[in-house]
Amino acid sequence: MPVRIELRRDAGRIGPTTGPWIRRKQVARVQGLETAEALAEVVTRKGETLGWGLMSPQSSIAARILTYGEAPPADDWLQTRLASALAARTHQGYDRQDTTGYRVVNSEGDGLPGLVVDRYDDDFVLQITTAPMAVRRTAIEAWFRAQGHDRLHVVLPQSAAKHEGFEPGVYRQHDASTLHFREYGIAFETPAPPSQKTGAYFDQRENRRTVARLAAAHGGPLLDVGCHIGGFALHAARAGAQAVGVDSSSLALEHAARNASANGLCGLSWALDDMFGPLLGGQNAAELAGPFGTIVLDPPKVATNKNNVDKAVDAMRRLVGRVAPRLAEGGHLVLCSCSHHLGRDHLDRVMATSAGTWTRVAMLGAGPDHPVMPGHREGEYLRVGVYRR
Ligand SMILES: C[S@@+](CC[C@H](N)C(=O)[O-])C[C@H]1O[C@@H](n2cnc3c(N)ncnc32)[C@H](O)[C@@H]1O
């Protein structure tokens, strides 16, 4: 007997425009054995089939819809969607010599909730964040191997594992402590998992180019706060601007410095500091004093749920307050949020309530290798506001 998830009468509207997540509080009852292996038919109280989804028996998200309507997905839905995701990147032009680091699978955006795959040259990092994807791990790995991609790193993060109920860990069958990739011709290396995200932040790729153009046009140096392996700083240096990168991770800064010299880029320096502190730079005080033509503020996720958004706005405002006096006349301040709770209106609120009068010249997001399923608000997490005082 197929598993059926019957929704409560007050579950609210559910359909292609409302996003694929069925929360447990929307569920009246489950008929059949609730397992991460089974596909569930999602039905209304009147028995009307809304769609079919993957079940997470222990999670507050009970199911994630794979397909809307009466017909269940075909048996090979997993393989078909993986093939379609890979083909989409080739059609978008990512599969080429000058950019070899890009996202191959973006979870719900590719119809594969709970699976993210990032490619670093010949290495593929598979990050699995839901129970139904964790039980399909062998099939996912087998598909990649069948395509000739056998340098696989499988990451099952601790926090997702706890929430969804699967074993966390990092698995690979080859030696690798470092991942390599090229981004518009710049060579990068970054620590392999366990590390930050899958290794690097591909979601900011297009923004690094845009900001580099602004930095070079202004001529003043760029301050890259939360620089990780030096992405914004290196792109700015290649475009002709000097840059200073700040991060609290000494490992990330070691890689940033190595990336600069591997590409023969000069005019770059790095400072180990806490962006939520005074940001005075210690021994690097002179380098952080400014004035800067461009300042990038790319913090870690500051709003983890909708209840701490106001606190996050305050923290961002304090951060802006400490660095904005170092911005040169006519320069740009680039304020990033990687939390879907902290959206474009919140970034505008930070700037509108900061000292000075600011205008927004652009609101950027992730590139085309990070597709979003329409209606899936949680999938649209990266917002990058570019402001001018
Ligand atoms: C969203 S990532 C930045 C990505 C990077 N800008 C890029 O383009 O690849 C956030 C960065 O902030 C750093 N970070 C986290 N907490 C920090 C803190 N308190 N002070 C400084 N850096 C911090 C992390 O090490 C990470 O590199």
PDBQT file of the ligand as one rigid body, heavy atoms in Angstrom, charges set to zero:
ROOT
HETATM    1  C1  LIG A 401      29.852  33.813   3.514  1.00  0.00    +0.000 C 
HETATM    2  S1  LIG A 401      31.521  33.442   3.793  1.00  0.00    +0.000 S 
HETATM    3  C2  LIG A 401      32.327  34.599   2.761  1.00  0.00    +0.000 C 
HETATM    4  C3  LIG A 401      32.553  34.135   1.345  1.00  0.00    +0.000 C 
HETATM    5  C4  LIG A 401      33.572  34.939   0.595  1.00  0.00    +0.000 C 
HETATM    6  N1  LIG A 401      33.313  36.355   0.666  1.00  0.00    +0.000 N 
HETATM    7  C5  LIG A 401      33.673  34.508  -0.852  1.00  0.00    +0.000 C 
HETATM    8  O1  LIG A 401      33.347  35.297  -1.749  1.00  0.00    +0.000 OA
HETATM    9  O2  LIG A 401      34.071  33.368  -1.109  1.00  0.00    +0.000 OA
HETATM   10  C6  LIG A 401      31.790  34.134   5.374  1.00  0.00    +0.000 C 
HETATM   11  C7  LIG A 401      33.245  34.228   5.788  1.00  0.00    +0.000 C 
HETATM   12  O3  LIG A 401      33.278  34.885   7.065  1.00  0.00    +0.000 OA
HETATM   13  C8  LIG A 401      34.258  34.282   7.868  1.00  0.00    +0.000 C 
HETATM   14  N2  LIG A 401      33.902  34.577   9.262  1.00  0.00    +0.000 N 
HETATM   15  C9  LIG A 401      33.015  33.939  10.076  1.00  0.00    +0.000 A 
HETATM   16  N3  LIG A 401      32.919  34.579  11.260  1.00  0.00    +0.000 NA
HETATM   17  C10 LIG A 401      33.761  35.636  11.197  1.00  0.00    +0.000 A 
HETATM   18  C11 LIG A 401      34.116  36.685  12.087  1.00  0.00    +0.000 A 
HETATM   19  N4  LIG A 401      33.533  36.770  13.299  1.00  0.00    +0.000 N 
HETATM   20  N5  LIG A 401      35.020  37.604  11.692  1.00  0.00    +0.000 NA
HETATM   21  C12 LIG A 401      35.615  37.517  10.468  1.00  0.00    +0.000 A 
HETATM   22  N6  LIG A 401      35.315  36.567   9.571  1.00  0.00    +0.000 NA
HETATM   23  C13 LIG A 401      34.397  35.645   9.916  1.00  0.00    +0.000 A 
HETATM   24  C14 LIG A 401      34.252  32.822   7.492  1.00  0.00    +0.000 C 
HETATM   25  O4  LIG A 401      35.501  32.225   7.802  1.00  0.00    +0.000 OA
HETATM   26  C15 LIG A 401      33.947  32.898   5.988  1.00  0.00    +0.000 C 
HETATM   27  O5  LIG A 401      35.152  32.881   5.267  1.00  0.00    +0.000 OA
ENDROOT
TORSDOF 0
